[in-house]
Amino acid sequence: MRMTVIGTGYVGTVHAVCMAEIGHEVLGIDIDHDRIATLAAGRAPIREAGLDELLARTVASGRLRFSTSLAEGADFARTHFVCVGTPQRPDSKAADLRYIDAVTDELARHLRPGSLVVGKSTVPVGTAARLGRRLAEVARDTEVAWNPEFLREGSAVEDTMRPERIVVGVSSPHAEATLRAVYESLLRAGAAFFSTDPATAELVKVAANSFLATKISFINAMAEVCDAAGADVTVLARAIGADSRIGNRFLEPGLGFGGSCFPKDIRAFAARAEELGAGESVAFLHEVDRINIHQRQRTVTRARQLTGGSFAGRRVAVLGASFKPGSDDVRDSPALAVAAALHQQGATVRVHDPQALDNARAALPDLTYALDIPKVCEGADLVLHLTSWPEYRDIDPAALATMVHTPLLLDARNSLDAQPWRAAGWALHALGRPMGGTS
């Protein structure tokens, strides 16, 4: 099939590359000329496992091309995936739909009859219906469907090529048949297929993110209770996670979630529910959000306590800048938020990250960055573990102890093995775990 992918950000780039990899002819479209030139040269503008190789291969094959012209895209194909951003509005917690509206309006001027516009962006429920009405005013015999993405940064190629489920929100048999044809090879490989109305498809995405965010905030709330009671949240998490009704995924206590999806998605979901008169039903999401932000404040407070009540004149080494391991994304990164707070309160902060230093430096240029862990930790009064990169689990605690001024570590991700650190003379502290614990 021929198709366009409009918007070559994180979701759009991965979708375009993977659709070309499974055999479709794909035209990626974006207004960013520099990004389009980079992609056309076979270079990925984001770091994602396996993406560079697939991009180079599909561009070389001719199945994947790039353009800045929506008119060219409308002439090229009748199936158009829209993957533009829907960030939080600057004046409220609602989603900013200006980009998706602009694309729809411009695309409508060029669409051929029989075209299908498929949204993949995360949007408030009712957006597909609204865009369908908007499209119908200009373009005849066209349709809007919704096909939400369920990508995890760091695993996005794998999630696209071997999805657990494919959800499509359609209003006609033609739209469903088209999307079945798009994903035919993935369905043959065993992906579950859910065909529903557009409103339900829109809600599936935000409901999934809200549920996962709730699990994270729940276990972090339990961590604070454990701190007050002298209990161990890591044991608590494993014990309740052994219950098959609960499961242990997303029950990792620590610094909380960040990135470009969870925070803005749960806020936009709550805002849209209030518009629909159902705000009380999802009022708990405000508390989920509050608990998550509170984790950053808790970490800063604990770090300040460990340095004697003040960061003035203290050197702090920060391990991790990306919002999660496997990604160079620092958007709404809890790690970088903590590092910035320490700097603002007088600490000299040096930051290490295996992949995200360029993005972190662009976001917070006042901090010091280095790719060498011992260099970052040299002379440190406190080491903060803020992103769970596997490289940090491989650190030799005894060797690092010789580099720091004080062997003092705050594991805000609860993912380091405490025993070897304490055996090497480190005072290891963690959120929700007693000082004497060994887990």
N, C-alpha and C positions, 0 to 999 in steps of 0.2 A: 504494500500500500504506500501511497504518498501521503505525507502529513507535514504540518508545520508545528514547531514548538516556539511559542512566542514568549520571550523572557528567558534569558540565558544566565540567570542567577544559579543558586545552588540546585534547586529542584529542576529547573529547565535544562541546565547543562547535563545533569545525570540522565534525565528522561530522554533527551534528544540522542545522546550517545548510545544508551541502551536500546532504544527503539531501532536505531540504525544497526546495532550489533545483531539483533534478532531478525534482520533482513529487510526492514522497511526503508524507503527513501525519505529522508528527513531534511527539512530546511529549518535551521534555527534562526530566529529573528530577534534582534535587540536594537535599541536606539543608541547604545554605547558602541561607537565605532572602534575604539581601542580593544574592547572585549571581543568584538566580532573578529577583528584582525588576529588577535591571539588565538582564538578558537579555530579560525580557518587555517592557521599555521600548525594546527595539531597540538597546541599547548593548552592545558587546562588552567583556568584562572583560580581554581580552588584545589585544595588537597583532599583527596578522597581515594581510599584504597582501590587500586585497579583501574581508576578512571583514565590516567595518562595513557596507558597501553591501549584501552578501547578507543579513546578519542583519536589517537594517531592512526589506528587501524581503520576505523570507519571513515575518517577523512580521506585517507589514501585510497580506499575502495571506491570513493565517489558516492557512497550511499548517504553521506552526511555533508551538507554544505551550510553556509551561513550568509546572512544578508541583513541589511538594515531596513528593508522595504516591505511593508505589509502588503502593498499592491502586488509585489512579486510573489509573496506567499499565497495570496488569494488566487493568483493565476496558476500557481504550482500545484495546489491541493484543495480538496474539499473538506478535509478533516484538520481542525486546528486546535492544538492544545495550548491553553493560556496558563502561564506559570509565573506571572508577575507578582511582585511582593505586595503583601497586605499588612504593613506595619501598624503599630498602635498610633492612633491619632495624637498629635502633640497637645491637644486641648481636652482630651478625655481618655478613658480606657477602651473606647470602641475602636474597631478596625478602620484604618484609613483605606478607602476603596477608590481613591482618585486614579490610581494607575490602572486598575482593572476596568474602570469606567472609560478611561481614555483609550485603551486598547480596543475595547468593544466598539466605541464610536468610530474610530478610525478604520477598523477592520470592516465594519458594516458597509462602508462606502465602496468596498472592493469585492465583497463576497459574491460568488456565483450561486445561482439557485441550487438547492440540494446540499448546501454546506452544513457541516456540524461543528459547532464551537464547543469545546470540551474544557471546562475549568478544572484545573488541578490545584489552584491556590486555596489556602485555608480562608474561608469567608463566613460571615454571619449567615445563619439560616434565612432563606428567602432571597439570597443574592441571585441565584440562577433564574428564578422566576422574574425578578426585576430586570436582569440583563436580557432575558428572552423578550420581554415587552419592549425594551429599548432597541433591540436588534430588529424586531418586526416592523418598527416604524420606518426603517430605511431599507433593509434587505428582505426580499420576499423568499419564501420557501426555504427558510433557514431555521436551525434549531439549536438550543443550548442544552448541554448535558453536564453532569458533574462527576468527576472521577478523582476523589481525594488521594493524595499520596500519604504513605505511611513510612517515610524514610527515617532512618537513624543516621545522624552524621557519624562518619567513620565506617558505616556499613551500607551506604546508600546504593552502591552498585549491586551488592549482594541482595539487598532488599528489593531492588527493581527486577533483577534477573530471576530471583527465586522468591517471589512474594508469598507470604502466608495467605493473603486474600486480596482480591481485586473487587472494589466496590464501584458500581456505576449507578448514577441517578439519571434516569431517562424518562422521556415523555412519549416515546413512540417505539414500535418494533424496529423501525429503521435504525434509530440511534443505538439500540441494544445490539442489533446485528453488526453494526459498524464497529462497536467497541469489542465485541467478541472476536471479530476478525483481527483487530489490532493486537489483541492479547492471545491469539489462538495457540501459539507455541507455549506460552506460559501456562495456559489452562491445561494443555495436554500433559504438561510436566507435573500437574497436580495442584495448582493454585486454586483455592476456593473462590467462587464467583458469586457475588451478591448483586442482583439487579433490583433496584428499588426506584422510588421517586426522587427527584433532585433534592428536596428538603431533607429527606432521611439521609441521603448520602452526605450532604453538608454537615449534618449533625453527628454522623458516625465519627468523623475526624475529630471534631472538638470534644465529643464525649470521651473518646479514647484518650486524648491528651489530658483531659480533666481528671479521669480516673487514675492515670499513672502519676500525675502531679499530686493527687490526693494521697496515694500510697507513700510517696517520698516525704511529704510534709507530715504525715501521720507518724512515721518512724522517727522523724526528727523531733517531733513533739515528745515522743516517748524518750528520746535521748535526754531531753532537758529534765524530764521527770526522773530518769535514772541518775543524772547528776545530783539532783536534790536528795535522792534516796540512797545514794551510794551503790547503785546497781549497775549492771553491765548491759548496755543496749545491744551490743553485738550478739551476745548469747540470747537475749530476748528476741532479736530479729530472726535468728536461726530457728528458735523454738516455735515461734508463731508461724514462720514460713513453712515449717514442716507440715502444717495443716493444709491438706490439698485444696480446701476451700479458699485459702489465703494465698499460698505460694510465696516463694522467697524473692522473686524478681521485683526490683524497684523497692526493696526493703533494705537498702544500704544507707545506714545513718551517716550523716556528715554535713557538708557545707550547703547542700541543697542544689536545686536545678537552676539552669540559666539557658543561654542560647537564644536563637531567634524564633523559637516555636512556643514552648510551654508557657513562659510568662505572659506574652502578649495574647496567646490563644485563650487562656483561661479568663483573662480580663475581658477580652472581646466577647466571649461566650456569655459571661455574666452580664455585660452591658446589653447584649442583644436580648437576653432573657427578660431583663427589666423593661426593654422597649415593648416586648410582647405581653407584658403583664404577668410573667412567670418568674420574676426576680427572686421571690422568696424560696423557690424550689432549688435554686443554685446559690443561695446566699453563703453557703459553706465555702464556696470557691474564694471569697474574699479572705476568709481565715486561712485557707490553703496558701494563698499568695502572701499573707502577712507572716505566717510561720516561715515560709521560705526566705523572705527578706530578713527576718529576724535571725536566721542562722548566720548570716554574714556579720551582723552586729554582735552575736554571741562569740563568734570567732575572734573578732577584734578585741572584745572585752577580755576574753580569756588570755589572749596574747599580751595585752597590756598588764594584766595581773601577773603573768609569768616574768615580765621584765621589770617588776617592782612598782608598778602603778603609773609608769610614764614611758613614752617612747623617745623622749628627748635624749639625743646622744647615743641611741641604741642602733646597732646594725642588725637588720633582719634579712635573712635569706628566704626567698619565696620559691618553692618548687611547684611550678605549674602556672600557666597564664590562660590557656584555652579553657572553654567552659566544660569540656569533657575530653578524655583521652581519645586519640585517634582522629583529632580534628585540629585545624589551625584557626578555628572560629573563636573570636573573643567577644562577640556580641552578647551583652548582658552576662558576662562571665563572672561568677561568684569569686573566683580566684583573683581576678584583676580588680574587682571591687574592693576586696579586702586589702590588696596591696596598695591601692590608692588611698584608702582610709588610713593605713599605717603611715604612709608618706605625709599625708595632711596633718597627722598628729605628731610629726617631728622625727619619725624614724628614717634612717638611711636604708633604703630598700633596694635590694638587688634581686633580679628575677631570672629564673631559668625555665625554659620550655623546649621540648624537642622539636616542635614544629611552628609554634605560634608567635615567635619573637618579633617578626616583622609587623604582624598585625597589632601585637601588643604595644610595640614602640610607636606605631602610628596613632594608637588610641591614647596612650599615656607616655608622652615623650620625656617627662620629667624623671622617670625611674631609670635605673641602670639595668642593663640586660646583658646576658652572656650565655653562650652555649655550653660552657664548661661548668659542671656542677661544683667541683672543688673551688673554682674561682668565685662563684656566686656565694659559696658558704664561708670563704676565707674571713676569719676574724668575726664571724657572726655571733651575736649575743643570743639569737633565737633563730631556729629554722622552722618554717611553716610548710607543711605538706598540704597543698590546696587542689591539685589535680591528680587523679589516680593513674598517671602514666606507668606502664610496666617498668620503665627505666628506674623509677624510684624504689621499686621493690628489690631491685638488683644492687642497690648501693651497699658498699661495705661500711657498716657503721663504725667499725674500729678505725679504718683509714680516715673516714670523714671527721672523726672526733679529734684527730690531730690538726685539722685545718681550722676549726672554729675556736672562738674565744671561750664560749660556754656550751657544753654538749646538752642543749636544751631543745626539745623538739615538740611541736604541737601538730599532731596528725589530725587535721580537720576532715579527712576523708575516711578515717577508720579502716584503712586498707593496708597498713604496714604491720608486719609481724613484730609485736612489741618485744619478744624475748631476746633476739639478737641485739637489738638496740640497747636494751637495758643491760645486757651482759657486757656490752662494750662501754658502759659507763654513762649512757645517755639517760636523762630524765625525760621520759616520753609521756606526754599528756594527750588525751583524745576526748572529743565531745561524747559524753554519755558513757564513758568507761572509767572505772576507779583507777587511781594512780598505781595501785598494786596489782592490777589485773594482768593476766598473761595472754589474753586473746588478741 
